[in-house]
């Protein structure tokens, strides 16, 4: 199993280096010392740091070479940083050995995560005052480079960070360099700093080569290949695409590394463990489902409204999985909110891309994002009221399933076969009696099956409950604008079920 984590750590390190000039140690060191028992012994972290630095050498070299071919390196503005880092990294390496087992500083992890968020919010870093390659340095820029160069240099040797993330911040934020130029320049510098720091680590502790040579070889080769592929991708697409992909990579890597770094503390919090388990179950369900559905959308002529309802069904199933996998209503409700907080901003970033509306069958700008946000809030409200207040989690699951399957059937029947439109000033004129009937019958069937098989209600009571709730849901869907039935229908069905439950 350790070899699996070696590969994962190396691929993540290579992608981070090629896209954003991220040091391999930012990804590799936490994974090795937390998930690999052979690196948890004395000097394990020091050995992991040396392997990460060795992986940085070729990874940074091929990345810098790729960026240089596209003229995305500015050494006239980076030579001071290079000299300072080379000067201090040996001192930092010796200090790290004297300090013993050192874990990657949480500051770097937080920095990685929040810089990823920054690129998601503003993927294109181009600006009017971006400096030209080879521009003259003023005294302020020299002071900035001296200060950060000496600091990053010591950190490179001490913690094993190639300094890529900090250099990216310095070059883009303080010196106004364009993203690709900043990455190319920082990886060029990292090639030499990683070489010196790696050699220093090995000379101070030669057992690294004797005990972990095979691990080092695998990590170096894998990280180098991943760096080359991601660097070529970054230089062939526009700045916005690079920024978006960089934001996703840094956010995921930073978040994952933070979880690993604080794993002991988080594992001692029962609610956090429950949320993590819930999220894991959802990811294991959503990712394979998406890998099946999206190729169907791209490679077949499936009608848009059918594919839209398939996505709809995938979404509504999530509430059942949250209820089944969460150990408490708080964990399920917070997981639902977490989905809105994490996914909605990502969707907002990609809304302007040409492929987005086609792939996700978006009817209007922002419609998918708004629907997901409302759906997450609805799930949270249902779980809180039905499970948290009324101790009836099955009602939340039943309400969502009755609405979701009923709504899907209303579209699948109503769109192709709905010949008789409901003409009323309280409706939008697009819904049909055929679709409404399909929703009522399917909701009734789903509810009846759940009440008999899961809740074990008597048949008569199950029929009355399912009929009443399905009728209320169908009528609510009929008289609610399509954009808001995500909220109104499941809430009405849940309200009816709670009342019926109280009466019986």
N, C-alpha and C positions, 0 to 999 in steps of 0.2 A: 504493500500500500504506500510505503514511503516513496517509491519510484514514481507513482502517480502524482504525488504532490511535488516532486522535483520537476516533472514535466509541466504541470500547471503553473508553478511558480516561475519557471523559465519563460513560458509563453507570455504570461502576464507582464513579466519584466521586459521582454523584447517589444511587445506592443506599446508599452508605456514609453520606452526609449525612442522608438521609431516615430511615434506620433507627437510626443510632447517633450522629448529629452529627459524623461523621468529616469532617475537612477534605478538600476536593477535592485539595489538594496531596499528601496521603499516597498517593493512587492515581495522580494525573495526572502529577506531576513525574517520577517514575522511568520511567514508560512513555514519555513524550515525549523525555527526554534519552537513553534507552537504545535505543529502537526506532525513533526518527525521526531520520534523518540531518540534517535541517534545524535540529534543536535541539542538535546536537553541536558547532557552531561556537562562536566566542567569544561570551560572554554568552547562550549558548543556554539554560543552566539558569535564568538570570535572567529570560529571556523566558517560559520554561515556568512559572516561579513566578508571574509576573504574570498569565498566562492562567488558571492554577489559581485565583488569588485572585479574578479577575473572575468565574469560574464559581461561586465560593463566594457571591458577593453575592446573586444571584437564587435560587440553590439553597437557601441558608440562609434567605432571606426567605420563600420559599413553604413551606419546612419549618416555620419558626417560626410562620407564620400558621396552618398546619394544626394544629399542636400547641396553639396558643393557642385555637383554636375548641373544642378539647376540654378546655380549662382545664388544660393541662399545661405551664405556664410559671410560674416563681417568681422574679420580679425582685427581691423583697425580700431574697432570699438571693444574688442574682447581681449586684447593682449595683456592688459593690466590684470584682469581677472585671472587669466591663465598663470601669470607669474606669481601672484599672491597665493593661489590655491596650491601650486606646486611647492611653494616655500613652506606652507603650513601643514600639508597633509601627512608628512613623515612624522612630525611632532605629534599630531593627533593619533596616528597609528600606534606609536609607542605608549601614549597615555591610555589608549583603549586596552592594550594588553595588561598594563598595570592595574587598570580598574576592574578587570575580571569580566564576568558575564554581563554584557550590556544589551539592552533591548532597544530597538529603534525608537527614537524619541517620538512621543505622541504629537509633538508640535508639527513634525513633518507630515504625519498622517492626517491631522486636521487640515493642514495646508493643502494637501493633495485633494481632499474631499471638497473643500470650499472653492478651490480653483476650478475643479470640475463643474461645480454649480455655476460658477461665474461664466464659463465657456458655454454652458447650456443656455444661460440667460442672454448672453451676447456672444454668439459664436464667431462673428467676424470682428477681428481685432484691428482691422484697418481704420486709421483715423487721419484727419487732415494734417496733424503735426507729427506723423510718423517720420522718423529721421531717415535720411538717405544712407545707403550702404557706404561705409568709408568716410562718413561725416566727421568733422573735427570735434574733438572733445573739449568741453569747457571745464573750468576748475571744479564746478559742482559735480559733474559727471565723474571726474577723476577721484574726488573724495568718496563718492558713492561706491565706485569700483574698488577702491582701496579697502574701505570698511567691510563691504560684503565679501570681497575676495579673501581677506584674511580669515573672516568668520567661517565662510563656507569651506575654506581649505582645511581648517582644523577639524570641522565636522566631517569632512570627507574621510580623513584618516581615523577619527575617533569612532564614528558610528557606521562608517562604510557607505554613506550616501555619496554618490558622485557629485552631489550638489546641483543636479539638473533642475529640480523643481525650484530651488531658490534662485538659480541663475535665470530661469524662465521669468520669474517675477521681476528680478532686477532689470533684465533686458527689455521686457515689454512695458512694465509699469513705470520704472524710474528713468529708463533711457529712451523709451518710445520706439523700440524696434518692432518691426512687423513679425508676426508669430512664426512663420517659416524660417525667417532669418535668425530669430532668437533661438529656435530649436537647433538649427544647423550649427550655430556658433557654440551653443552650450554643449552639444554632443562632441564637437571637435575638442573642446577643452576637457571634457570628461574622458576622452580616450587616453590622454596623458595622465590625468589625475588618477584615474582608475588603475593605470599601469603601475604608477609609482606606489600608490597605496596598497595594491595587491602584492607587489614584490616585497614591500615593507612588512606586511602581515606574514607572508610566507617565511621571510628571513627571521623574523622574531619568533615564529612558531612553525618550524619546518614539518611538524607532524601532520599538518594539513595535507601536504602532498602525499605522504605515506599512508594516511588513513582514509582520505576522502578523494583520492585522485579520480576514481571512476565517477563519483557524483559531480565533481568539478567539470569533467569532460562532457558529461551529458548536459549539464546546465549551460555551459559555454556554447556548445553547438546549437542547442535549442533556442537559446536567447538570441544568438546571432542571426539565425534564420528568421525568427519572428521580427527582429528589428529591421532586417532588410526588406521584408515584405511590407511591413507597416510604413516604413519610410518611403518606399516607392509609391504606395497608395497616397500618402500625404502630399507628395510632390506632383501628382497627376490630377488632383482635384482642386477646386477653388477654396479660398480661405474659409468661407462659411461652412463648407462640408468638413474641412479639417477641424474647425472649431467645434462643430457638433459632435463629431466622432471623438475628439479629444475630451470634450466635456463628459460624454457618456463613459469613456474609459476611466478617466480620473475619478469621477463620482463613484463608479462601481468599485474600482480598486481602493479608493480612500475609505469608502464605507466598509468594505470587506476587511481591510487591514485594521480599522478601528475596532471592529467586532472581535478580530483575533487578538489584538493588543489588550483589550479589556475583557477578554473572555471569562476570566476567573470571577471578576466582579459581576459581570452580567449573568453568569450562570448561577450566582447566589440569589438572584431576584426571580422569584417564581413567575411573576407576570411577564417579565422579559422573556423567560424561557418559553412560556406558552405562546407569546406573540411570534417568537422566532420559529417555533414548530408550526404554527398556523401559516406563516409566510412561506416556509419551506414546502408545505403541502400544496399551497396555491401555485408556487413556481413550478413544482413537479407536474402539476396539472395543466397550467396555462402554456408553458413552453412547448411540450409535445403537441398540444392542441393547435397552437399557432403554426407549428412546423407542418401540420397536416392541412390546415385550412388555407393558409396563404398561397401555397403552390396550387391548390384547387382554384383559387381566385385568379391567379396569374396564367395558368395553363389550360383552363377550361372556359367554356362559355356559360357558366352558371349564371342565372339571372341575378341582378344586383340585389333585389329584395330578398331572394332566398339566402344569398351569402350573408346579408345583413342580419337575418334572423339566426343564422348559424353562430355568428359572433355574439348575438344577443343571448342565445342559449348557453354559450360558454361562460358568459358573464354571470348569468343568474345561478349557474351551478356553484359558483364560488361561495355564495352565502351558506349553502348546505355544507360545503367542505369546511368553512370557517367554524360552523357550529359543531361539526363532528370532531374536528382536530383541536379546537381550543378547549382548554381546561376550565374556562370561566367566561362569563358574558363580557367582562371587561376586556379580556384578550381578543375576543371576536370583534367587539365594537371598535377597539383601537386599531386592529388590523385593517378593518374597513376604512377607517379614517386615514391610515398610513398609505393605503392605495391611492386615495385622492391626493394626498400631499406629495407623493413621489411621482406618480404617473402623469397627473394633469399638467404640471409644468413641462414635462418632456413632450407631451402631445402639443402643447402650445408652441414649442420651439419648431416642431416639424410641420406645423399647419401650412406654412407657406411653400412647402415643397410640392412640386407638380404631381408626384406619385401618391401623395398622402390621401387626397380626396378619392382617387380612384380605388386604391387598395382597400380603404376602410369604408367605402361607400358613404361618404359624408354628403348630406343633403345641402348644408349651408356652412359658411365659415364658422369654425368653433363648435359645431354641433356635436361632434363625437366627444370632445373634451367636456362640454357642459353636461351631456348625458351621463358620462362616467362620474362626474362630480355629484350630480343629483342622485345617481344610483348608489354611490358610496354613502352619502348622507342618509338615504332611505334605508339602506341596510343597517347602518348604525342605529337609527331610530327604532327600527323593528326589533333588533337584537336587544337594545336597552330596555324597551318597554315590555316586549313579550317574554324575554328570558330574564333580564335583570330585575324588573319590577313584578311581573306576574309569574315568574318561574315556569314559563311554558315555551321552551325553545322550539318545540315542534310547530308552534303557531307561526313563528317567524319563517321557518322553512316552508311550511305549507302555503303561506301567503305569497311568498316569492315564487314558488313553483307554479301555483295556480295562475298567478299573473303572467309569469314568463312564458309558460307553455301556451296559455290561452292567447296571449298577445301574438306569439309566433304563428299559431294556427289561424288567427284572424287575418294576418297578412297573407299566409300561404293559400288560404281559401278565398279571402276577399279580393285580392289583387287580380287573379286570373278569372275568377268565377263570380265576382260580385256585380251582378247586373242591376240590382235594385238598391239605389243609393238612398240613404236616410235623409229625407228632406225636412229640416227643422232649423229654426233660427238659433237653436242651441248647439248645433253641430256644424262642422266645417264643410259638409256636403261631399266629402271624399269617402266616408265610411259607408259600408253596405250592410244590409240585413243579413246577407250570407256570412259576411265576416264576423258580425256580432254573434250570430248563432253558433258559428264555429268556436268562437272564444268561450261562450257559455258552456257548450257541451264538453270541450276539452278541459276547461277549468273544473267543471263538475266531476269528470272522470278522474282527473289527477287528485283532487281533494278527497273523493270517495276512497280511492285506493290508499292514500296516505292515512286517512283516519281509521280505516279498517285494519290495514297491515302493520302500521307503525304505532298508532295511538290505541289500537284495539277497542274502538268504540263499538257498541251494538250497531247492527246494520241499519236499523230504523233511525237512530240518532245520527249516524254517519251520513245517511242520505239527506236528512233535513239540513244538517250543518253545511254539507257540501253544496246543496242546491241553493241555499240562502246566500252563502258567500260568493258562489259563482255568478248568481244573478246580479248581486250588488257590484261585483267586479266588472261584468260585461256592460252594465248600464253606466258605470263610472267611466269606462274606457270610451263608450260611445259619445258621451257629452264632454269629454276632456280633450283639449288640444293635444295633438300628437307629441309635442315637445315636453309636455308635463305629465303624461300618463305614467311615466316612469316613477313618479312620486305618488300620484293620487290613487292609482289602482291597487298597488300592494298595501298601502296604508288603509284603504277602505276595507279590503278583504281581511286584513289583520284585525281591524276594529270589529268587524262582524264576527270573526272567529272568537275573539276575546269575550264579546257579549254573549254569544251562544255558549261558550264554555262556562261563563258565570251563571247563566240561567239554568243549565243542566246540572 
